[in-house]
Amino acid sequence: TATYAITDKRILQYSKFSKMTDNQRQFRFFDNDFTIPAFLVLFGDTICLISKNTNTIKIVLIEDKLMFSITHFLFDFMWKSLTQTDSSLET
């Protein structure tokens, strides 16, 4: 499975994220650091929102093709607008 992530460069501090394996993990980075204690995951026609507050993990699944299409379009637009960074060169 290939993953595509839009995040800030602080994620590269963690070796399990910064190591590239056969182009399975690709990042695009925002210029400024930001803190959002949640993930937006897109797969199939499903949107998955995952958040962590202290030790509680909450997950919301949205199984709707129209909502997925809109969210995927927004992700693609952001992905194309951000510069590509080869995270294997980052430390």
N, C-alpha and C positions, 0 to 999 in steps of 0.2 A: 504494500500500500504506500503510495506517495502522499506526503503531507505538504501543505502550503500554509505558511503562517505569516501574518502581518503583526509585528510586535515592535518592541524597542530592543536595542542592542544588549541590554542587561541580561537577556536570556542566554547569551553566549558565555556567561560566567559558569554555567553548569555544563559539565562535559557531556552528559547524556543528550543534551540538545545541540551542542556546538559541533559534535562530530558528524561528518557527512558520511552516508553509506549509500554508494551507488545512486546518487541523485534522488534518494528516497525522501529527503527532507530539504525543502527550499524555504528560505526566508526573504521577506522584504521588510525594511525597517523604516519606522517614522524617525524624523530627525531628533525629536525630543523624547525623553523618557516619560512614561505615564504609568499610572497604577490603576488597573481595573481588576478586581478580584474575581474574574469570570472568563470563561471561554465560550466562543461561538463555534460550533462544529457543524459542518455541512456534509451530508452523505446521503446517497440515494435521492429521495425527494423529501428528506427530513432535516429539520433544523434542531439542533440540540444546544441548549443553554445550560452551562455548568457553572455553579458558583460555590465558593467555600467561605463560610463565615465561622471563625474559630475552628471547631472540629466537626462542623456540620456541612455536609455536601448536599446541595440541592440541584436537581436536574429537571429541566422542562423539555419535553419533546413536542415539536410541532410537526405533524405529518400533513402537510398541505402543499400541493404542487405550486399553486400561485405564490404563496408566501416564500417557498423555497426559491422559485424563479426570481423573485424580487431581491431576496437576500443574496443570491448567487450573483446577480447582475451588479449589485453594490460592491460585493467582494472583488469581482473581476475588475471593476472600474478602479477601485483603490489599488489593487495589485498592479495594474498597468501604469498607474500614475506614480508609483514609488520606484526609486532606482533599485536595480538589482545589486545585491551585495553577495559576494561569495563568502559565506560564513565559515568555510573551511580555512580561510585566511585570517579570520578574527581570533583573538585570544582574550 
